[in-house]
């Protein structure tokens, strides 16, 4: 439980009257924020509320058009990321920005490596310092290993170690648990308590309310670029916080569904991979939402990537509407009506340097061109149709995807594949890292697609989402199907029992 909030404590870092404008859009309007030493302030808001812009101002990437940044009450200018680091401000971002070809130690100390008396990088001292920081956060990682040899969770721990490698006074955690297992999340909570004990001021950004209410002392809520509420976390309830975020009551997260399940459209038999999964067999019907649940390392995403042709299975067969098909590449999958929205949308789902409309139409250029020439009006029409249905929020369809919030990037990726008019859509963690309002929009659209006869496969680690959206659930454990559940068997404890391999699954 967080320490009780003290109204007498002075903030270590404050934002006052901050406004930030971009061409055609005001991202922040007269917002404030207080971060206290030895305390956690949760910054809460929907995607597009202005949280990412504030983080970039605090880390010197953006400079505000108006307002003040105060450190211990003194006006301060963070003209560059280096000046923010020099003031002791560090950030752990949701999407890790690291370099696969460098070692763990080199990634941790990139830009501020220790030097010897000749001005050269002191490799030994850097490795020792990296080992110490990794040990402090409970990461059993060899500093000499190349980053490319690590899994997603360990890469995230390296990013945390990098953020802590400077003499930080203010630690910004932006969705820090997004790629971590349950055990690693508990270790992160312990780390937060240790940082608080050291007197560090922590800004914690998360869409997971259980995290916010577990570790935060204070909250600040942004909505549409404005600050709409703040105070001690002990003085607000979850429904009240949701109402501040979205400006309305959200009593029903999951939509009422029209169940229109039709004929079998997909049959998978004997699907195997030498190292990732084995003996995967199931069917899928039109209008059905089939869930895949499992703990980290269960092999769900690896199987979906093989079904989409990203990797090659060592055995098994696939039938679409009773006809055998061969999937040797993603192009084969798309040609047969199968599309895949990946979990890692930043690297696999979209091209950040391209505008929204080009991302949406990229897989369906044949439908937006004539005689080899692209029809710009048709590209915009198609992009507008699908982004509006997903309630995407952006200044215009010319906005680069890399400039969007995480939730809006996810909507672009979904829109991109829906524009190909598929028969089957695979959604891998479709609401990971997005806010409650965006989740509701994605859930509603999934229900609409299923009602129209599209077959949906959803991979999710969130039990409420699995139970709230799926007609049937396949539980995977260690690369194999552990159970197939429907109806009264779809209960939280049953999912956990099968996923964890507990014998009393049906008790």
N, C-alpha and C positions, 0 to 999 in steps of 0.2 A: 504493500500500500504506500502511496506517495506520502511524503511529509506534509503536514498541514500547511496550508498557504498562510503566509504572513502578510498582512496589509502594510506593515511598516518597512518591509525590505525595499531597498532602492534598486532599480534595474541597472544591470551592467551595460546593456545596449538598448537603445530606444530608437524607434522611427516616429517622427512627428510630422504630420501634414504632408506625407509623401504622395506626389502625383507623378505618373509616368505615362507619356503619350508616344504612340507610334503613328506613322501616316495612316489616317483614317480611323484610328481607334484609340480610346483612352483606356489603358490597361489597369491603372490605379488612380483613384481619385481621393486625395486627402486622407490617406489611411495612416493608422498608427499601429505600433507593435512594441511591447515591452518584454525583454528577456532578462531573467533574474539569476544572480549567482546561486549555485546550489539548488536550482529549481528547474523543472521542465515546463515550458510553455508549449501547448499544442496549438498549431495553426491549422484551422479546419476550414474547409470550403469545397464546393464543387469544382470539377475541372473547369478552367477558364475563369475562376474567381479572382485570380491574381497572385496565388501562392508562389508559383514558379518565378514570376517577375520580381517579387519581393526577395526571394532567395538570390536572384542574380544581382539585385541592388546590394544586398548584404555582402556578397562575395566580390563586388567590384566589377562585374561583367557589364552591368548597366549603371548609368548615373541618372538620378531622378531629375525631372524638369522643375520640381518644386519640393520644398520640405527639407527637414534636417535629419541627419544621423548623429546620434549622441552616444559617446562611449564614456561611461561614468560621468554623465552630465555635460561633457565637453563636445561641442560640434566637431565632427570629423568628416573628412572627404575620402571615400574609397574610390580613387580615380582609376585604379587597376586591380586585378586580382591579387597582385603582389602586395599592394598596400593594404588590402583587407587581411591577407595572411599575416602581414607584419603587425597588424593590430590584434592578432590572435583569433581571427574568425576563420573557421574551416567548415567544410560541408561534405556530407556523405550523401551522394545522389542516388536516386532510384535506379537510373541506368548508369552502370559503372563505365567510366571513361578511362580505360587502361590499355596497355600495349602487349599483345600476345607474344611478340618476339623477345621481349625483355624478361629478365628474371623477376621473381617476386620482390626481392630487395630493391632492384632498380626501379620498379614501379612505385614502391612505397616512397622512395627518396628522389624521384624524378624532379629535377629543378632545384633541389636543396640538399644534395648529397654531401656528406662530410668530406672534408679535404685534408690532405696531409700537408706538411710544411712546405712542399714544393707546389702546392696549388692543385695537385692531382686528386682525383676521387680516391678515397681510402676504402678499398673494396672490403677489407677485413672489418673495419669499424662499421661500415654500412650494413654488412651481413649480421654483425652482432647486435646492432641497434634494431634491425628489422626483426631478428629473432626475439628480442626482448618485448617489442611492441606486440608481436603476434601472440606471445605467451600471455601478455596482459589481457588480451581479449579472448583467450581460450582457443586460439587457432593453431592446430597442429599442422603447420605447413613449413616445408623446407624453404628458406629464403633463396636458395640457389636454383630452385626449380623454375623452368619457364612457365609463364602465366598460361600459355596455350595448353599446358598439360593438366590444368586444374578444372574442376567442375564449376558450374554456375555459382553454387553457394560459397565455395572457397574463394572464387574471384571477388565475390561481394565482401568477404572478410578482409581480403587484401585492400579493397577500396576503403574499408573502415580503418585499417591500419595506416593507410596513406594519409587519411584525414587527421589521424591522431599523431602523425610523425612531426608535425609542427607543434610549437608550444601554444596549444589552443586554449583560449579563454572562453570562446563561444563555439559550441558545436551544433551545427545544423544537420539534422537527420531527416532526409527526404525519402519517405517510404523505405526505411532501412530493412524491413523484414520481408520485402516482396519476394526475394529469392531464397529465403532461409527455411530450413526444416523446423519442426516444433522444438527440437532440442536446441538448435542454434538460436531460435528466437528467445528461449529462456535464458541462454547465455548472454544475449544482447541486453535483456532486461537487467541482468546482473551488472553488465558493463555500464548501463545508464546509472544505476545506483552508485557504482564506484565513481563515475564522473561527477555526480552530484556531491558525493562526499569530499571530492577534491575542490569543490567550489566552482566548478565550471557551469556556465549558463547554457542551457540546452533548448534549442528550438526543434520540436518534434512534429513532423508532418506525416499524417497517416489517414487513410480512409477506413481503418479498422477501429471501430468504436471500443472494442474490448481492450485494445492497446492504449487508446487515449485515456480511458477511465482507469486503467491499471497504473500507468506511470506518470500521468501529467499532474501538475500542481495548479496550473492556470490554463485557460483557453482563450483564444482569439478567433473570431469567425469573420471570414471575408465572403462577400457575395457580390458578384458582378463588379469587382474592382473597388468595392467599398468595405470598410470595417463596420460590421453590424452588431457586434457584441463581444464582450470580454469579461473575465472575472475568474474567481477560484473555481476549479473543476468540481469541488464538493458542493457548490451551490447551484448546479444545473443538472438536469436529468437528460437521458439519451433522447427522448422525444422532443424536448425543448431545444436541444442542440441541432437535431435534424431540421426542425422548423426554422431555426435561424439560418441554417445552410441554404435551404431551398426556398424559403419564403412561404412555405405551405406545409400542411401536415402530410406526412408520407406514412399512412397507416398500413397500406398494402404494397409491399415491395414486389411481390410476384403476381403477375397478371392472371385473371381468370382465363382459362384456355378452352377453346373449342376443339374437342378431340375428334379429329377426322382422319383416323388411321386407316390407310388403304392397303394395297397389295405390297408384297415383298419387292424391294427395289435393289437391295444389296445382300449378297451372301459371301461370307469370308470363311474359308475352311483351311485348317492346318497351317496357318501363317506362322512362320518361324524365322528367327535371326540367330546367327551363331553366338552372339553374346548378350542380346538385349531382351528377347522375348521368345516364347515357344507356345505351340498348341493354342493359338487364338482362333476361335470359331464362334461366329454369331451371324444373325440376320438383322436386317433393318427394313422397316416399312415406310411407305410414303406417309407423310404427316406425323411421323413419330419423332420424339426427342429422346435419344438414347444417351445415357450418361456413362462416362468412364471415371471411376473414382479409385484412388489409391494414395498411398503415402509417397514421399519423395523417393525416387529410384525404383518405382513399381514398373516402369517401362511403358507407361501410357503414351507419352509424347513420342517416344522412339517408334512405337507401333504406328501411330498416326502418320509420322513422317515416311515410313515405309509404304503405307497404304497410298500416300500421295506421290510416291515415286522419288522422294528425296534420297532415300537409301534403298538398297536392294535386299529383299528377304532371301533366305536360303531355301525356302520351300513354302508351299501353300497356293491356294487359288482364290480368285475373285470373280464373282458374277454380278453383272448389272442387268436387272430385269430378266434373269434366267439365261443370259448369254455370257460365256466366259470372255474375260478381257485380260489383256496384258498391260501392266503399268511399269514401264521402264524409266519414266521421267515424269516430272510434274506436268509437262505438256500433254503426255498421254492421259494423265488423270483428268486434267481440265477438258480434254477432248471427249472423255467419257462421262463428263458431268460431275466430277468430284473436285471440290475446291477445299483449301485448307487455310484457316486463319491461325497463324502460329502464336505461341506464347510470347516469344521474343519479337514483338512488333517492330522495335527499333532497328534490329539488324536484318530480320528476315521478312518483315511484313510490308514495309514502305520505303520509299526513297526520300529522305528528308530534304534534299536539295531541290526536289521538284515540287511544283504547286499541287494543290489538292486535285484539280480537275485532271491533270496528267497522270497522277497516281491512280485515280479511280478508273480511268479508261485504258491504262497500260495493258491489261491482259485481253482486252476486247477491241484492239485497234482495227481489226477487220470489219467491225460493225460501225466504226466511226470514220472510215476512209472510203474513198471512191477513186478507182483508177490509180491507186498508189498515192493519193494525196489525202492528208488528214483534213477532216471537216471540223473546224474549230467550233462552230455553232453546235454541231452534234455532240462534240466532246463535252461542252458546257451543259447541254441539255441533259445528257445521261448522268453526268456528275451531280448536277443539281437534283435530279429525281431521287437518287439513292441517298445523298447526304441529307436532304430534307426529311426523308423518311426516318433517318436515324437521329434527327435533331442535332446535327453537327453545328457547333458554334465557331464561326470564324469570320474575320472581317470581310473576306471574299474568297471565291474559289481560286484566286490567283495566289493566295497565301501559301508559302512553302510549308510542307507537312512538318518539317523539323521545328517550326516555330509554334506548333500547336501543343496544347496540353496532352498528357498521356491518354486521357479518355477520348479526346477528339482524334488523336492518331489512331486509336483502336477503331473508331467509327469509320475512318477513311479506309482502313484495311478491310473491314467487313463490306463496306460499300464497293470496294474494288472487285471483290470476288462475286458479290451478288449481281454486279453488272454483266457478268458472263452468263447469267441465267442458268445456274447449275441445277442438278437433280439432288445432289447430296452436298451439304456443307459441314465441314469439320471445324468446330470452334474450340481451340486449345486455350483454356483459362481466359474466356472472353471478357471477364470483368476484373481481371487482375489489375490492381493499382488504379482503379477509377472510382469516382465518388458515387454516393448512393443515388443521386439523380440520374447520372449516366448509366448506372447499373439498371435502373428501372427502365430506361429507354431501350437498352440492349435486350433486356428480358422481354419487354413488350413486343419488340420487333421479332425476336425468336418465336414467340407464340404466334405472331401474325404469319410468319413464314411457314410454320408447321400447319397452321389452319389452311393455308393455300396449297398444301400437299408436298412441300419441300421436306426431305428427310434430313434430320439434324443429328449430328454426333457432337456431344459436348463433353470435353475433358475439364474437370473442375476439382479443386482441392477444398472448396467451400461446401461443407455439408448442407447448410440451409439452401444454397443455390441448387445443389443436386436434388434435394428433396422437393424444392419448390417448383422446379422446371421439368423434371424428367418423367417419362412414362415408364421407363425401365432403366436399370443401372447394372453395369458390369463392374465388379470390383476386381482390381488387379493387385497382385502381390508378387514381388520378385520375378517380374516378367511373365507371369502366368495368370490366367483367369481364376480367381479364388471363389467367385460367386456371381450369380445372375439373379437380381432381386426385382420384384414387382409388388404392387399392392401393399398389403399389410406388412410385408417384410421390409419395406423401405422405411427404416427407422435409424436415427443417428447411431445408436449403440450397435445395431447390426452391421452397419457400414464399417465402423471402427473395428469391431471384432474380426470381420473377414479381412480387412486391410492389414491388421496387425498380426493375423494368424493366431488369434486366441481361440482355444478349443471350444469354449462355451459360447459359440457364435449364436446358437439358437436358444440359449437359455433365457 
